[in-house]
């Protein structure tokens, strides 16, 4: 049957009205989340620092009236500000926790929320950060980098029962960043993104809706530091907590060092004048025109276990309590004869005594110019490829000589009981992690028995009888610290060279 033109027109109009009604209904629902059609806005990704708690003199927020409430567990003690050897005044808690009014409460955050803070935990299973809403939904972040959400759905990320993280070590300071968005999470350690959805050590719920966490953060009354449950009573220290609206960038996750807290070295010599170092061999003190350097030590080129600067025998004996060590020194190879002349040379070595029969034996500690380390002092470690966090030791010699440009560069070796790092100019070049126990995994003897290392050499005196020459480097500002400096702290030390 044919339709008349009038009938066809009426049918078209009805169809148009039905489609329009459906479209308007859809837009009405959509409009509950977005602007009306034609006026939609992109999500506001603006990063805003909502609160900053330095924890220096008190528990107050830096720029407002917000303040934390210290609470003790039953028969415990409330958190307090205490002096830390490395970071100065910090928040400490052993048998209590701190409640902070949530600065993100009811705040519109289209993308998410971010937390950043310095942390040192004696027990990595302790809760560091938690939020809980009135419905009982709760998110916790532990020192071992585990994230747990309990609510309608449950989620556990980086569960140590599945695979333990090696990103942090008990008893050491780390700058931690925890970021939540509606689509995932990120965890930063010392300015480096360690975990996100693509590389979590474990994920109990791959289909989890992360907007549940961002919604929880918006609804929680308090941010709790230390955990409300007294399940683990151990020292937790926190410094410089920052809370941001939305997802921060890598810039905000860089360690926010208070450089005024960089401690003084337990030994320092800028050779201007030299007060307590003794020249072995043909090296000499010279004056250079380079701004800020003045008198430096110029080692002689060539020779094996003949040319170096002997430092006072006590300089490695001050880490018994801290169990940390940093060695820093300016180095220049402009007079050393080219990269091939010192490719295997030692830079800093220490032994129990002077070499005998042209050989050194243990105890020993060697910092090789090419970026490697070795310890044999009440335990030993060769810092192998397998122990390097990158899976391989990177060598900086010959074609990759870090001193080839003939300019001044700053060398640093930083050690704790389970980690060792080598920096050039404040940039991390090699990093190792060891268990701390068992042959080949021991560093702690360097601290407990550091006093046994009495023959301490700058610029030569290779271990054993390997035949590696003493390099003709120039040195300035040799410094020994009984703390583990971070990259930014090393860069601050460099900036003071004037």
C-alpha positions in Angstrom: 0.0 0.0 0.0 1.3 3.4 -0.9 1.4 6.3 1.7 0.2 9.7 0.7 2.7 12.5 0.9 0.9 13.9 4.0 1.0 10.5 5.7 4.7 10.1 5.0 5.4 13.6 6.4 3.5 12.8 9.6 5.5 9.6 10.1 8.8 11.4 9.6 7.7 14.0 12.2 6.8 11.4 14.7 10.1 9.6 14.2 12.0 12.9 14.6 10.2 13.7 17.8 10.9 10.3 19.3 14.6 10.5 18.4 14.8 14.0 19.8 13.1 13.0 23.0 15.5 10.1 23.4 18.5 12.4 22.7 17.3 15.0 25.2 16.7 12.4 27.9 20.3 11.1 27.3 21.6 14.6 27.5 19.7 15.2 30.8 21.4 12.2 32.3 24.8 13.2 30.8 24.3 16.8 32.0 24.4 15.6 35.6 28.1 15.0 35.1 29.0 17.5 32.3 28.0 20.9 31.0 25.0 21.0 28.6 25.7 20.0 25.0 27.9 22.6 23.3 29.4 23.8 26.5 31.3 20.7 27.8 34.5 21.4 29.6 37.6 19.2 29.7 38.3 17.7 33.1 40.0 20.2 35.4 43.5 18.7 35.8 44.9 21.7 37.6 47.3 20.6 40.4 46.8 22.4 43.6 48.7 22.0 46.9 45.9 21.7 49.4 48.0 21.3 52.6 51.6 21.1 53.7 52.7 19.8 57.1 56.4 20.4 57.7 56.3 18.8 61.2 59.2 21.0 62.2 58.1 22.9 65.3 54.5 21.6 65.8 51.7 19.6 64.1 50.2 22.5 62.3 49.6 23.0 58.6 52.0 25.5 57.1 49.5 28.1 55.7 46.2 27.5 57.6 44.7 26.7 61.0 44.6 23.0 60.3 46.4 21.0 62.9 47.0 17.3 63.5 45.6 15.5 66.6 48.1 13.1 68.2 46.4 10.0 69.6 48.0 7.3 71.7 47.1 3.6 71.4 45.9 2.1 74.7 48.8 2.2 77.1 50.9 3.8 74.4 52.4 7.3 73.7 51.1 9.9 71.4 53.1 11.0 68.3 55.5 13.9 68.8 58.1 16.0 67.1 61.6 14.7 67.6 65.1 15.3 66.3 66.3 13.0 63.5 70.0 12.8 62.8 69.5 13.3 59.1 66.3 15.2 58.6 66.2 17.4 61.7 62.7 17.8 63.3 60.3 15.1 62.2 57.0 13.5 63.3 57.7 10.3 65.2 55.3 7.7 66.4 55.7 4.2 67.9 52.5 3.5 69.8 50.1 6.1 68.4 48.8 7.9 65.3 48.1 11.4 64.0 44.6 12.5 62.7 44.6 15.4 60.3 41.4 17.1 59.0 41.2 16.0 55.4 42.0 19.0 53.2 40.4 17.2 50.2 37.0 16.7 52.0 34.3 17.7 49.5 36.8 19.2 47.1 36.1 18.8 43.4 39.0 16.8 41.9 38.2 15.7 38.3 41.3 13.6 38.1 42.3 12.4 41.6 44.5 13.1 44.6 48.1 12.9 45.5 50.2 12.5 48.7 53.9 13.0 49.1 56.1 12.7 52.2 59.4 11.7 53.6 59.1 8.3 55.5 61.3 6.1 57.6 59.8 2.9 59.0 61.5 0.4 61.3 58.8 -2.2 60.3 57.7 -2.1 56.7 54.4 -3.7 57.6 53.2 -0.6 59.5 50.4 1.5 58.0 51.7 4.9 57.0 48.6 6.6 55.5 44.9 5.8 55.7 41.5 7.3 55.0 38.1 6.0 56.0 34.6 7.3 55.2 31.3 7.1 57.2 30.2 4.0 55.2 33.3 2.1 56.5 35.1 2.1 53.2 38.9 2.4 53.9 42.1 2.8 52.0 45.5 2.1 53.6 49.1 2.5 52.3 51.8 0.6 54.2 55.5 1.3 54.3 56.2 -1.8 52.2 54.2 0.0 49.3 51.1 -2.2 49.8 47.8 -0.5 49.0 44.6 -2.0 50.3 41.0 -0.9 49.8 38.2 -2.4 51.8 34.6 -1.6 50.7 31.9 -2.9 48.4 34.8 -4.3 46.4 38.2 -5.1 47.8 41.7 -4.5 46.4 45.2 -5.4 47.4 48.2 -4.1 45.4 51.8 -5.1 46.0 50.8 -7.7 48.6 54.0 -8.9 50.3 52.5 -12.3 50.8 52.6 -12.6 47.0 55.8 -10.8 46.2 57.7 -8.4 48.5 58.8 -5.1 47.2 62.5 -4.2 47.3 61.8 -0.5 46.7 62.3 0.5 50.3 64.4 -0.8 53.2 63.5 -0.7 56.9 65.1 2.1 58.9 66.0 4.3 55.9 64.6 7.6 54.7 62.6 7.6 51.4 60.6 10.3 49.6 57.3 8.6 48.9 54.5 9.7 46.5 51.1 8.0 46.3 48.8 9.1 43.5 45.2 8.0 42.9 43.1 8.7 39.8 39.8 7.4 38.6 41.6 5.0 36.4 44.5 3.8 38.5 47.4 4.6 40.9 51.1 5.4 41.0 53.7 4.9 43.7 56.9 7.0 43.6 60.1 6.3 45.6 62.8 9.0 45.7 61.5 10.7 42.6 61.1 7.6 40.5 57.8 6.0 39.5 58.1 2.4 40.9 54.7 1.0 40.5 51.4 1.6 38.6 48.8 -0.5 36.9 51.3 -1.8 34.4 53.9 -3.1 36.8 52.3 -3.7 40.2 53.9 -6.7 42.0 50.5 -8.1 42.6 46.9 -7.0 41.9 44.0 -8.9 43.6 41.3 -7.3 41.5 42.3 -6.3 38.0 38.8 -5.1 37.2 38.7 -2.8 40.2 37.0 0.6 39.8 39.5 3.1 41.1 36.9 5.9 41.3 35.9 4.2 44.5 39.2 5.3 46.1 39.0 8.9 44.7 35.4 9.1 46.0 36.5 7.8 49.4 39.3 10.4 49.5 36.7 13.1 48.9 34.4 11.8 51.6 36.8 11.0 54.4 36.9 13.3 57.4 40.5 12.7 58.3 43.8 11.7 56.8 45.5 9.3 59.4 49.2 8.9 59.7 50.4 5.7 61.4 47.2 3.7 61.4 44.4 3.6 63.9 44.9 -0.1 64.8 47.7 -0.9 67.2 48.7 -4.1 65.3 52.3 -3.0 64.8 54.2 -1.0 67.5 57.3 0.2 65.8 59.0 3.5 65.1 57.5 5.4 62.1 59.0 8.8 61.2 57.3 11.2 58.7 58.5 14.6 57.4 57.1 17.2 55.1 53.7 15.8 54.2 52.1 17.4 51.1 48.5 16.7 49.9 47.5 17.7 46.4 44.3 17.9 44.4 44.5 15.9 41.2 47.3 13.9 39.7 50.7 15.5 40.2 53.6 15.3 37.7 57.0 13.8 38.1 58.2 17.3 39.1 56.1 17.3 42.3 57.3 13.8 43.2 61.0 14.8 43.3 62.5 14.6 46.8 61.7 17.9 48.4 64.9 18.2 50.4 65.2 20.8 53.1 68.8 21.5 52.2 69.4 23.2 55.5 69.2 19.7 57.0 72.3 18.4 55.1 74.5 17.4 58.0 78.1 18.4 58.3 80.7 15.8 57.3 82.6 14.0 60.0 85.7 14.6 58.0 86.5 17.3 55.4 89.6 18.6 53.8 89.7 21.2 51.1 93.6 21.3 51.1 93.5 25.1 51.6 95.5 24.5 53.7 96.0 20.8 54.0 95.9 20.0 57.7 96.1 16.2 58.2 96.6 14.3 54.9 99.9 12.9 53.9 101.3 12.6 50.4 102.6 9.1 49.4 104.7 9.2 46.3 105.2 12.0 43.9 101.9 13.8 44.1 101.7 17.5 45.2 99.4 20.3 46.3 99.0 22.9 43.5 96.9 26.0 43.0 94.5 26.0 40.0 92.7 29.0 38.5 89.3 27.2 38.4 86.8 29.4 40.4 86.1 27.9 43.9 88.9 25.4 43.8 92.2 27.1 44.8 94.6 24.6 46.3 94.0 21.0 45.2 95.8 17.7 45.4 97.4 16.7 42.1 98.3 13.0 42.2 101.3 11.7 40.2 100.6 9.8 37.0 101.6 6.1 36.8 102.9 3.8 39.4 101.0 1.0 41.3 100.4 1.4 45.0 102.9 4.2 45.0 101.1 7.5 44.5 98.1 8.6 46.6 97.0 10.8 49.5 96.8 9.2 52.9 93.9 10.4 55.0 93.7 10.2 58.8 93.0 6.7 60.1 89.8 7.5 61.9 87.7 8.8 59.0 85.8 5.5 58.4 85.1 4.8 62.1 82.1 7.0 62.7 79.2 5.0 61.3 78.8 2.4 64.1 75.5 3.9 65.2 74.1 5.4 62.0 75.1 2.4 59.8 75.3 4.8 56.9 78.2 6.3 54.9 78.7 8.8 52.2 82.1 9.6 50.5 82.2 12.7 48.3 85.1 14.3 46.4 85.7 16.6 43.4 87.8 14.9 40.7 89.5 16.2 37.5 91.4 14.1 35.0 92.8 16.9 32.8 96.4 16.0 33.7 95.9 12.2 34.0 97.0 11.3 30.4 93.7 10.4 28.7 91.0 7.7 29.3 93.3 4.8 28.4 95.7 5.8 31.1 93.4 5.2 34.0 90.6 2.8 32.8 90.9 0.4 35.7 92.2 2.8 38.4 91.0 3.0 42.0 89.6 6.3 43.2 89.3 5.7 47.0 90.6 2.7 48.9 91.0 1.7 52.5 92.8 -1.2 54.3 93.9 -2.3 57.7 97.5 -1.4 57.0 100.0 -0.3 54.3 100.7 -2.7 51.5 103.2 -5.4 52.1 105.2 -7.0 49.3 103.4 -4.7 46.8 100.1 -6.2 47.8 97.1 -5.3 49.9 94.8 -7.8 51.8 91.6 -7.6 53.7 90.0 -5.8 55.4 89.5 -3.6 52.4 87.0 -1.2 50.8 87.5 0.1 47.3 85.7 2.7 45.2 86.7 2.2 41.6 86.9 5.2 39.3 84.7 3.4 36.7 81.7 3.3 39.0 82.0 0.1 40.9 82.5 -0.8 44.6 84.0 -3.7 46.6 83.9 -4.5 50.4 85.7 -7.2 52.4 85.4 -6.0 56.0 83.7 -8.3 58.6 81.7 -9.6 55.6 82.0 -9.0 51.9 80.3 -8.0 48.7 81.5 -7.6 45.2 78.4 -5.8 44.1 77.7 -8.0 41.1 75.5 -7.5 38.0 72.8 -9.6 39.7 72.7 -7.3 42.7 72.4 -4.2 40.5 68.8 -2.9 40.4 69.3 -2.5 36.6 70.4 -6.1 36.2 73.9 -5.1 35.0 76.8 -3.0 36.3 77.3 0.0 34.0 81.0 0.8 33.6 82.1 4.4 33.0 85.6 4.1 31.6 87.4 4.1 28.2 84.7 5.1 25.6 82.3 6.0 28.4 84.9 7.8 30.6 82.9 10.2 32.9 86.1 12.4 33.3 87.1 12.6 29.6 86.1 16.3 29.2 88.9 17.4 31.6 86.4 19.3 33.8 85.7 19.0 37.5 83.1 16.4 38.5 81.8 15.3 41.8 82.0 11.6 42.8 79.9 10.1 45.6 79.6 6.7 47.1 76.6 6.1 49.4 76.1 3.0 51.5 73.7 1.5 54.0 73.4 -2.0 55.4 71.5 -3.2 52.3 72.2 -0.7 49.6 75.1 0.9 47.7 75.0 3.7 45.2 77.4 5.6 43.1 76.7 9.1 41.9 78.5 11.4 39.4 77.5 15.0 39.8 74.6 14.1 42.0 73.1 11.7 39.3 72.7 8.1 40.2 74.9 5.8 38.0 74.9 2.4 39.7 72.7 1.1 42.5 72.9 -2.3 44.3 70.6 -4.0 46.8 71.8 -6.9 48.9 70.1 -9.0 51.6 72.6 -7.9 54.3 73.4 -11.4 55.4 75.4 -14.3 53.9 78.7 -14.2 51.9 78.6 -11.8 49.0 75.6 -9.8 50.5 77.2 -8.0 53.5 77.9 -4.3 53.9 77.3 -3.8 57.6 80.9 -4.7 58.6 82.0 -1.5 56.9 80.1 0.3 59.7 80.6 -2.0 62.7 84.3 -2.5 61.9 85.1 0.7 60.1 87.8 1.5 62.6 89.8 -1.5 61.3 90.2 0.4 58.0 93.1 2.6 59.1 95.1 3.0 55.9 92.8 5.2 53.8 93.9 6.3 50.4 92.6 8.9 48.0 93.7 8.4 44.4 95.3 5.0 44.3 96.7 1.9 46.1 94.6 -0.8 44.4 93.6 -4.0 46.3 95.5 -7.2 46.1 98.0 -7.3 43.3 95.9 -6.7 40.3 98.3 -4.3 38.7 95.9 -1.4 38.3 97.7 1.9 38.3 97.4 5.0 40.5 95.6 7.7 38.4 97.0 11.2 38.0 93.7 12.8 39.0 93.3 16.1 40.8 91.1 16.1 43.9 89.4 18.7 46.1 87.0 18.8 49.0 87.2 15.2 50.2 84.2 14.7 52.6 83.1 11.7 54.7 79.6 11.6 56.1 78.1 9.1 58.6 74.7 9.4 56.8 73.4 8.4 53.4 73.0 11.5 51.3 70.4 11.6 48.6 71.0 12.8 45.0 69.4 16.3 45.7 71.5 16.6 48.9 74.6 15.8 47.0 73.6 18.4 44.4 73.2 20.9 47.2 76.7 20.1 48.5 78.0 20.7 44.9 76.1 24.1 44.8 78.1 25.3 47.8 81.4 25.1 45.9 82.3 28.8 45.5 
